[in-house]
């Protein structure tokens, strides 16, 4: 529902996406303040999964770039 807003804010650094450690569940957390925090509370599990996929891809790019 608010996926586009949250993803755009994440790309700007206003939202933090917490990924679970490998092998320790599938819970993705989305941290934001103000209106963005309220919007993040209404993300569906599918939308959180999409954000997690984007965050994992970003982490991989950072890890592979020396």
Secondary structure, 3 states (H helix, E strand, C coil): CCHHHHHHHHHCCCCEEECCCCCCCCCCEEECCHHHHHHHHCCCHHHHHHHHHHHHHHHHHHHHCC
